[in-house]
């Protein structure tokens, strides 16, 4: 079976790990493009990619079947739409779009054309979140009744070379980091039925402390401390707090509370980490050994899964319905805050299929690309 050819649009910071992993998994990346063609040429030289070109040239290339969309958030929907109209499958960085209406249009367009669409994050495919899923599914903590998730920081202006977009619509802590936490919760507990939110903007501007723009002030036009309450379809309730306003915190990343115990899940921004469980009556926490591979940074794993799914005709895991459901949750929390009312979800998705026990990096190379 012929190898599916891939093109990358957007050659900024995140593209390096995507390209490294796509090549490690054995994917055929044939071109990369950027609004700054020199940046595309630099990435192409770094990874031995045959062509660096403009966005228009990449989209016009008939041999490219999958586009990896790594542009800035406010360009995600436009680039994805162009790629779908050009007859290509698309995997986008998060979020899928800036609002639910745009996201729905993309998913509908992909479905109408028989194309695949998906979005980051794919960290839920990593070792600790896949192991957490099996722990829950196997009943180690009984029936899940509640969950908490906390992402507490003081914002990316401390380290990112160009942090402006983090403080514009489509950014903020919920749209930037919320996808990791909400995708993990949907993976573990399933879709959400309704939610409520409260959000605020604490500082009107931010001061960049990165070396290249040190001292420069940037305006803030999106909420920077966001709290959501979630009602899952299966009955559990959840709390999520994302913040760019907190200097220090000792709150857990994610905890799942069940009728027979508690599961402590590490940072969903990463593929690995220490998973712990404490069952009723236990005097201490117990570490759970990972049952899957992918403990290192494997961004791009979802693209490999999509490529294999296209060839075999099965659903891919980081799919458009999942990304759209997470997008609506994020927007719904903000809408609820602005309106002072609960928000009823209009989208839903299935829990993505877990990996088979023991699946790892070698399994991707052998199973996905060397049948």
C-alpha positions as CSV (number, residue, x, y, z in Angstrom):
1,X,0.0,0.0,0.0
2,X,1.4,3.4,-1.0
3,X,2.6,5.7,1.7
4,X,0.4,8.7,2.5
5,X,2.3,11.9,1.8
6,X,2.2,14.8,4.3
7,X,2.7,18.5,4.1
8,X,3.2,20.9,7.0
9,X,1.9,24.5,7.0
10,X,3.4,26.7,9.7
11,X,7.1,26.3,10.6
12,X,7.2,28.1,13.9
13,X,8.4,26.7,17.3
14,X,6.0,23.7,17.5
15,X,6.8,22.5,14.0
16,X,10.2,21.1,15.2
17,X,8.8,18.4,17.4
18,X,6.1,17.5,14.9
19,X,8.6,17.0,12.1
20,X,11.0,15.1,14.4
21,X,8.2,12.7,15.5
22,X,6.6,12.3,12.1
23,X,9.9,11.2,10.6
24,X,10.6,8.9,13.6
25,X,7.2,7.2,13.0
26,X,8.1,6.7,9.4
27,X,5.7,9.2,7.8
28,X,6.5,10.7,4.4
29,X,6.7,14.5,4.9
30,X,7.4,15.9,1.4
31,X,6.9,19.6,1.8
32,X,6.6,22.4,4.4
33,X,5.3,25.9,4.0
34,X,5.1,29.2,5.9
35,X,4.0,32.7,5.3
36,X,7.7,33.4,5.9
37,X,9.3,31.2,3.1
38,X,12.7,31.5,4.7
39,X,11.4,29.9,7.9
40,X,10.1,27.1,5.8
41,X,13.4,26.7,4.0
42,X,15.2,26.5,7.4
43,X,12.9,23.7,8.6
44,X,13.2,21.8,5.3
45,X,17.0,22.0,5.5
46,X,16.9,20.9,9.2
47,X,14.9,17.8,8.5
48,X,15.9,17.0,4.9
49,X,12.5,17.7,3.5
50,X,12.4,17.9,-0.3
51,X,10.5,21.1,-0.7
52,X,10.0,24.4,1.1
53,X,7.3,26.4,-0.6
54,X,4.4,28.9,-0.2
55,X,1.1,27.9,1.4
56,X,-0.6,28.2,-1.9
57,X,1.9,25.9,-3.6
58,X,1.6,23.3,-0.9
59,X,-2.2,23.3,-1.1
60,X,-2.0,23.0,-4.9
61,X,0.3,19.9,-4.7
62,X,-1.9,16.9,-5.8
63,X,0.4,14.3,-4.1
64,X,-0.1,15.7,-0.6
65,X,-2.9,13.9,1.1
66,X,-2.7,15.2,4.7
67,X,-2.0,18.7,5.8
68,X,-0.6,19.4,9.3
69,X,-1.8,22.9,10.2
70,X,0.6,24.5,12.7
71,X,-0.4,28.1,12.1
72,X,-1.4,30.6,14.9
73,X,-4.8,30.0,16.4
74,X,-6.7,32.7,14.5
75,X,-5.5,31.1,11.2
76,X,-6.4,27.5,12.1
77,X,-9.9,27.6,10.6
78,X,-9.0,29.4,7.4
79,X,-6.1,27.1,6.6
80,X,-8.1,24.0,7.5
81,X,-10.9,25.2,5.2
82,X,-8.5,25.8,2.3
83,X,-6.9,22.4,2.7
84,X,-10.3,20.6,2.8
85,X,-11.4,22.5,-0.3
86,X,-8.2,21.4,-1.9
87,X,-9.2,17.8,-1.2
88,X,-6.8,17.1,1.7
89,X,-7.2,15.6,5.1
90,X,-6.3,18.0,7.9
91,X,-4.8,17.8,11.4
92,X,-4.6,21.2,13.1
93,X,-2.9,22.4,16.2
94,X,-5.4,23.4,19.0
95,X,-7.9,24.9,19.0
96,X,-9.8,23.6,16.0
97,X,-11.2,27.1,15.4
98,X,-11.9,30.2,17.4
99,X,-15.6,29.5,17.9
100,X,-18.1,26.6,17.7
101,X,-19.8,27.9,14.5
102,X,-16.4,27.9,12.6
103,X,-15.6,24.4,14.1
104,X,-19.0,23.0,13.1
105,X,-18.5,24.3,9.5
106,X,-15.1,22.6,9.2
107,X,-16.4,19.2,10.5
108,X,-19.4,19.4,8.2
109,X,-17.2,20.4,5.2
110,X,-14.8,17.4,5.9
111,X,-17.7,15.0,6.2
112,X,-19.4,16.3,3.0
113,X,-16.2,15.6,1.1
114,X,-15.3,12.3,2.6
115,X,-12.2,13.8,4.3
116,X,-10.7,13.4,7.8
117,X,-10.2,16.3,10.1
118,X,-8.7,16.3,13.6
119,X,-6.9,18.5,16.0
120,X,-4.4,18.5,18.9
121,X,-3.9,17.7,21.6
122,X,-2.8,14.1,21.2
123,X,-1.3,13.9,24.6
124,X,-4.3,11.8,25.6
125,X,-2.6,9.1,23.5
126,X,0.4,9.1,25.8
127,X,1.4,6.5,28.4
128,X,-0.1,8.0,31.5
129,X,-3.5,9.1,30.1
130,X,-4.0,5.8,28.3
131,X,-3.1,3.9,31.5
132,X,-5.5,6.1,33.5
133,X,-8.2,5.2,31.0
134,X,-7.6,1.5,31.6
135,X,-7.6,2.0,35.4
136,X,-11.0,3.7,35.2
137,X,-12.5,1.3,32.6
138,X,-11.3,-1.7,34.7
139,X,-13.1,-0.3,37.8
140,X,-10.2,0.3,40.1
141,X,-11.9,3.4,41.6
142,X,-15.4,2.3,41.1
143,X,-17.9,4.5,39.3
144,X,-16.4,8.0,38.6
145,X,-18.5,10.7,40.4
146,X,-16.4,13.8,40.1
147,X,-13.2,15.3,38.7
148,X,-11.0,18.4,39.2
149,X,-8.5,19.9,36.8
150,X,-6.2,22.9,37.4
151,X,-3.8,24.7,35.1
152,X,-2.3,27.6,37.2
153,X,0.5,29.7,35.8
154,X,1.5,33.3,35.2
155,X,1.4,33.2,31.5
156,X,3.8,32.6,28.5
157,X,5.1,36.2,28.3
158,X,7.9,35.0,30.6
159,X,9.4,32.6,28.0
160,X,7.7,32.7,24.6
161,X,9.5,34.9,22.0
162,X,6.2,36.3,20.6
163,X,3.4,35.8,23.2
164,X,1.0,38.4,21.8
165,X,-1.5,35.8,20.4
166,X,-1.9,34.2,23.8
167,X,-3.7,37.4,25.0
168,X,-6.0,37.7,21.9
169,X,-9.3,36.0,21.2
170,X,-8.5,32.3,20.6
171,X,-5.8,32.5,23.3
172,X,-6.0,33.0,27.1
173,X,-5.5,30.1,29.5
174,X,-8.7,28.2,28.5
175,X,-8.2,28.3,24.7
176,X,-4.5,27.7,25.0
177,X,-4.2,25.1,27.8
178,X,-7.8,24.1,28.3
179,X,-7.7,21.7,25.3
180,X,-5.2,19.4,27.1
181,X,-7.3,19.2,30.2
182,X,-10.7,19.0,28.6
183,X,-9.6,16.5,26.0
184,X,-8.1,14.4,28.9
185,X,-11.4,14.6,30.8
186,X,-13.5,13.6,27.8
187,X,-11.1,10.7,27.1
188,X,-11.5,9.5,30.7
189,X,-15.1,10.3,31.4
190,X,-16.9,10.9,28.1
191,X,-18.8,13.9,26.7
192,X,-20.3,16.8,28.7
193,X,-24.0,17.6,28.7
194,X,-24.0,21.1,30.2
195,X,-21.7,23.5,31.9
196,X,-21.3,26.9,33.6
197,X,-18.4,29.3,33.8
198,X,-17.0,32.5,35.4
199,X,-14.1,34.3,33.8
200,X,-12.2,37.5,34.4
201,X,-9.3,39.6,32.9
202,X,-7.1,40.5,35.8
203,X,-4.4,42.6,34.1
204,X,-5.1,45.0,31.1
205,X,-1.6,44.5,29.7
206,X,1.4,42.1,30.1
207,X,5.1,42.8,30.2
208,X,7.3,40.5,28.1
209,X,10.3,39.2,29.9
210,X,11.7,37.1,27.1
211,X,15.1,38.2,25.9
212,X,14.3,39.4,22.4
213,X,11.4,41.7,23.4
214,X,12.2,42.3,27.1
215,X,10.1,45.1,28.7
216,X,7.6,45.4,25.8
217,X,4.0,45.7,26.9
218,X,1.2,43.9,25.1
219,X,-2.6,44.5,25.5
220,X,-4.9,41.8,26.9
221,X,-8.2,41.2,25.1
222,X,-9.3,37.8,26.4
223,X,-10.1,36.5,29.9
224,X,-7.0,35.3,31.8
225,X,-8.6,33.4,34.8
226,X,-11.3,31.0,33.8
227,X,-13.4,28.6,35.9
228,X,-15.8,26.0,34.6
229,X,-18.2,23.5,36.1
230,X,-19.0,20.5,34.0
231,X,-21.9,18.0,34.0
232,X,-20.8,14.8,32.2
233,X,-23.3,12.7,30.4
234,X,-22.5,9.7,32.5
235,X,-23.3,11.6,35.7
236,X,-20.0,12.8,37.0
237,X,-19.4,16.5,37.8
238,X,-16.2,18.3,37.1
239,X,-14.4,21.5,38.0
240,X,-11.7,23.1,35.8
241,X,-9.7,26.2,36.5
242,X,-7.2,27.7,34.0
243,X,-5.2,30.8,34.8
244,X,-2.4,33.0,33.5
245,X,-2.7,35.1,36.7
246,X,-1.3,32.8,39.4
247,X,2.3,33.0,40.5
248,X,2.5,29.7,42.5
249,X,0.2,26.8,43.2
250,X,0.2,23.3,44.8
251,X,-3.1,22.2,43.3
252,X,-3.1,18.8,41.5
253,X,-3.3,18.7,37.7
254,X,-6.2,16.3,37.4
255,X,-7.9,14.0,40.0
256,X,-10.8,11.6,39.3
257,X,-12.9,10.7,42.3
258,X,-14.8,7.3,42.2
259,X,-17.1,5.4,44.5
260,X,-14.1,3.2,45.5
261,X,-11.1,5.4,45.3
262,X,-9.2,8.3,43.7
263,X,-7.0,8.5,40.7
264,X,-4.3,11.3,40.5
265,X,-3.4,12.1,36.9
266,X,-0.3,14.1,36.0
267,X,0.0,17.1,33.7
268,X,-2.0,16.4,30.5
269,X,0.3,18.8,28.6
270,X,2.8,15.9,28.6
271,X,2.7,12.4,27.3
272,X,4.2,10.8,30.4
273,X,4.2,11.3,34.1
274,X,3.5,9.4,37.4
275,X,0.0,8.1,37.7
276,X,-1.2,7.3,41.3
277,X,-4.2,5.5,42.7
278,X,-5.5,5.3,46.3
279,X,-8.4,3.0,46.9
280,X,-10.8,3.2,49.8
281,X,-9.2,2.0,53.0
282,X,-5.6,2.4,51.6
283,X,-3.2,4.2,53.9
284,X,-1.1,5.6,51.0
285,X,-1.0,6.3,47.3
286,X,0.3,3.6,44.9
287,X,2.1,4.4,41.6
288,X,0.6,2.7,38.6
289,X,3.1,1.3,36.1
290,X,2.5,2.5,32.5
291,X,0.9,-0.1,30.3
292,X,1.7,1.7,27.0
293,X,4.5,3.5,25.3
294,X,4.6,7.2,24.3
295,X,6.0,8.7,27.6
296,X,8.2,11.2,25.7
297,X,7.0,14.2,23.7
298,X,5.3,12.5,20.8
299,X,3.3,15.4,19.3
300,X,2.3,14.2,15.8
301,X,1.2,10.8,17.0
302,X,-2.4,11.7,16.1
303,X,-1.3,12.3,12.6
304,X,0.2,8.9,12.3
305,X,-3.0,7.4,13.7
306,X,-5.0,9.4,11.2
307,X,-2.8,8.2,8.3
308,X,-3.3,4.6,9.3
309,X,-7.0,5.1,9.8
310,X,-7.4,6.5,6.3
311,X,-5.7,3.4,4.9
312,X,-7.6,0.9,7.0
313,X,-11.0,2.7,7.0
314,X,-11.3,2.9,10.8
315,X,-12.0,6.0,12.9
316,X,-9.0,8.1,14.0
317,X,-8.7,9.0,17.6
318,X,-8.0,12.7,17.7
319,X,-11.0,13.3,15.4
320,X,-13.0,16.4,14.5
321,X,-16.0,15.5,16.7
322,X,-13.8,15.3,19.8
323,X,-12.0,18.6,18.9
324,X,-15.3,20.3,18.2
325,X,-16.8,19.1,21.5
326,X,-13.8,20.5,23.4
327,X,-14.0,23.8,21.4
328,X,-17.7,24.2,22.3
329,X,-16.9,23.5,26.0
330,X,-14.3,26.3,26.0
331,X,-16.5,28.7,24.3
332,X,-19.5,27.7,26.4
333,X,-17.6,28.5,29.6
334,X,-17.0,32.0,28.4
335,X,-20.5,32.4,27.1
336,X,-21.9,31.2,30.4
337,X,-19.7,33.7,32.3
338,X,-20.9,36.6,30.1
339,X,-24.6,35.6,30.3
340,X,-24.7,34.4,33.9
341,X,-26.6,31.3,32.8
342,X,-25.8,27.6,32.4
343,X,-24.8,26.5,28.9
344,X,-26.4,23.5,27.2
345,X,-24.0,21.7,24.9
346,X,-25.1,21.2,21.2
347,X,-22.3,18.8,20.2
348,X,-21.2,15.5,21.4
349,X,-18.6,12.9,20.7
350,X,-17.7,9.3,21.6
351,X,-14.8,8.5,23.9
352,X,-11.8,7.8,21.6
353,X,-10.8,4.1,21.4
354,X,-7.9,3.3,23.7
355,X,-4.7,1.7,22.5
356,X,-4.2,-2.0,22.9
357,X,-2.2,-2.8,26.0
358,X,1.5,-2.6,25.3
359,X,1.2,-0.5,22.2
360,X,4.3,1.8,21.8
361,X,6.6,3.6,19.4
362,X,7.7,0.5,17.7
363,X,4.1,-0.5,17.3
364,X,3.4,2.7,15.3
365,X,6.3,2.0,12.9
366,X,5.5,-1.7,12.4
367,X,1.7,-1.6,12.6
368,X,0.9,1.7,10.9
369,X,3.5,2.0,8.1
370,X,5.0,-1.4,7.4
371,X,2.1,-3.7,6.9
